[in-house]
Amino acid sequence: TTTIHTHTHTLPHFQIPQILQKSISVGSKPNSETFPQLPSVVIWVRFAIAIAYGLQLGYTQTRGFVGFVFAMNMVCFLPLLYCQMILVADTDSYKNLLFGGVPNAMALCVLVWIYCYTLQFSHEEAKLAAALMIQQQVKSFAHNTDINTNNQINTDNSDIPTTDSPTGITMDESTITQEEETEF
C-alpha cells in the first residue's frame, strides 16, 4: 500500500507577518505555547542591536573594554527588558531565551566595530603597507649581498632601493627612518 503524506507546515516567510504582529503586541503575555518563535525573534533583535551598536562604536572611534562591556549589556538585556516589560512574556517557559544568540551577536558587534574603526584609518594602513614593503626589500637585499672569501661584505650599493614617498618613509644605505609629518 502506498501512503501519501501531506505536509501541513507553511513556509517561514508566510509566517513573518504573524510573528511580527506577536512581537509588537503590547501586553500580549506570550509563553512557549502561544508564541514558540519568541527565542528566534530575540536572537534576530540581538543581531540588529549588535550591528547598530558596532556601527556606533566604530564610527565614534571608541577603543577599550568599556565599549565591549556596554555592547554585552545592550545585546543581553535590552531584548529581555522588552520581553518582560512590553510583551509581559513568561520568560521562564522558554528554554533558550536568556542567552540564546549572545555569543554570535557579540562576535558580530566586534566585527562591525573593527571594520568601521579600520575604515577611518586607511592612510595609516597605507603607511604600514609601504613600511612593510621597504622592510621586505631590505631583507631581500641583505640576503642577496655577496660575501667574498675574506668574510667581508660586498659594499656595492647599486642594489639598495631608495624611496621618497609622500608617506614620509625614506631609506638610505644603512637605515630606515620615519620622518615626522607636519600638518599645517
C-alpha positions in Angstrom: 0.0 0.0 0.0 1.2 3.5 -0.8 0.7 6.3 1.7 0.7 9.9 0.6 1.9 12.3 3.3 0.7 15.8 3.1 2.7 18.5 4.8 0.7 21.0 6.8 3.8 23.2 7.5 3.8 26.6 5.9 7.0 28.2 4.7 8.6 30.6 7.2 8.1 33.7 5.0 4.3 33.2 5.2 4.5 33.4 9.0 6.6 36.6 9.1 3.6 39.0 9.4 2.1 36.9 12.2 5.4 36.7 14.0 5.9 40.4 13.7 2.4 41.0 15.0 3.0 38.9 18.0 6.4 40.5 18.5 4.9 44.0 18.9 1.7 43.2 20.7 2.0 45.2 23.9 1.0 43.2 27.0 0.2 40.0 25.0 1.7 37.8 27.7 3.3 35.2 25.3 4.6 31.9 26.6 6.3 28.9 24.9 3.0 27.5 23.7 1.4 30.7 22.4 4.5 32.2 20.8 7.2 29.5 20.3 9.1 31.7 17.9 10.0 34.3 20.5 13.5 33.0 21.1 14.3 33.3 17.4 12.9 36.8 17.4 15.0 37.7 20.4 18.1 36.3 18.6 17.4 38.4 15.5 16.8 41.5 17.6 20.2 40.9 19.3 21.8 40.7 15.9 20.2 44.0 14.9 21.3 45.7 18.2 24.9 44.3 17.7 25.1 45.7 14.2 23.8 49.1 15.2 26.0 49.4 18.3 29.0 48.1 16.4 28.5 50.8 13.8 28.2 53.4 16.6 31.4 52.2 18.3 33.4 52.0 15.1 32.4 55.4 13.8 32.9 57.2 17.1 36.4 55.6 17.3 35.7 54.0 20.6 38.5 51.9 22.0 38.9 49.7 25.0 37.0 47.3 27.2 34.2 49.8 28.2 32.7 49.6 24.7 32.7 45.8 24.8 31.0 45.8 28.2 28.3 48.2 27.1 27.8 46.1 24.0 27.4 43.0 26.1 24.8 44.7 28.3 22.8 46.0 25.3 22.9 42.7 23.5 21.9 40.7 26.5 19.5 42.8 28.4 17.6 45.1 26.0 15.7 42.3 24.3 14.9 40.7 27.7 13.7 44.0 29.1 11.5 44.4 26.0 10.1 40.9 26.5 9.4 41.4 30.2 8.2 45.0 30.3 6.5 45.5 26.9 5.3 42.0 26.0 5.0 40.8 29.6 6.2 37.4 28.4 6.5 34.3 30.6 10.3 34.1 30.2 10.5 31.1 32.5 8.6 28.9 30.0 11.3 29.4 27.3 14.4 27.3 27.4 16.8 29.4 25.3 15.6 32.9 25.8 18.1 34.4 28.3 21.4 34.0 26.4 20.5 32.5 23.0 22.5 34.1 20.3 24.5 36.3 22.6 28.0 34.9 21.6 27.1 35.3 17.9 25.7 38.8 18.4 28.8 39.8 20.3 31.1 38.4 17.6 29.0 40.3 15.0 29.2 43.5 17.1 33.0 43.3 17.4 33.4 42.5 13.7 31.4 45.6 12.7 33.2 47.7 15.3 36.6 46.7 14.0 35.6 47.1 10.3 34.1 50.6 10.8 37.0 51.7 13.0 39.6 50.5 10.5 37.9 52.3 7.6 38.6 55.6 9.2 42.4 55.0 9.2 43.1 54.0 5.6 46.0 56.5 5.4 47.7 54.7 8.4 47.2 51.4 6.7 48.9 52.7 3.5 51.9 53.8 5.6 52.1 50.4 7.2 52.0 48.7 3.8 54.8 51.0 2.5 56.9 50.3 5.5 56.4 46.6 5.2 57.4 46.6 1.5 60.6 48.5 2.3 61.4 46.1 5.1 60.9 43.2 2.7 63.2 44.9 0.2 65.9 45.4 2.8 65.7 41.8 3.9 65.9 40.7 0.2 68.9 43.0 -0.3 70.7 41.6 2.8 70.1 38.0 1.6 71.4 38.7 -1.9 74.5 40.5 -0.7 77.7 38.7 -1.8 80.2 37.7 0.9 83.6 37.2 -0.5 86.3 34.8 0.6 87.6 37.1 3.3 84.2 37.2 5.0 83.8 40.8 4.1 80.5 42.2 2.7 80.5 43.5 -0.8 79.7 47.2 -0.4 78.4 47.7 -3.9 75.3 49.8 -3.1 73.8 49.9 -6.5 71.0 47.4 -5.5 69.8 49.4 -2.5 66.3 50.6 -3.2 65.5 54.2 -2.2 62.1 55.7 -1.7 61.0 59.3 -1.3 57.3 58.7 -1.0 54.5 61.0 0.3 54.1 58.6 3.2 57.1 60.1 4.9 59.2 56.9 4.8 62.7 57.2 3.4 65.6 54.8 3.2 69.3 55.5 2.8 72.1 53.0 2.5 72.2 51.9 6.2 68.9 52.8 8.0 65.3 53.2 7.6 63.9 56.3 9.3 60.4 57.6 9.7 60.3 61.3 9.1 57.8 63.2 11.2 55.0 64.8 9.2 54.0 68.3 9.9 50.4 69.3 9.4 49.5 72.8 8.5 
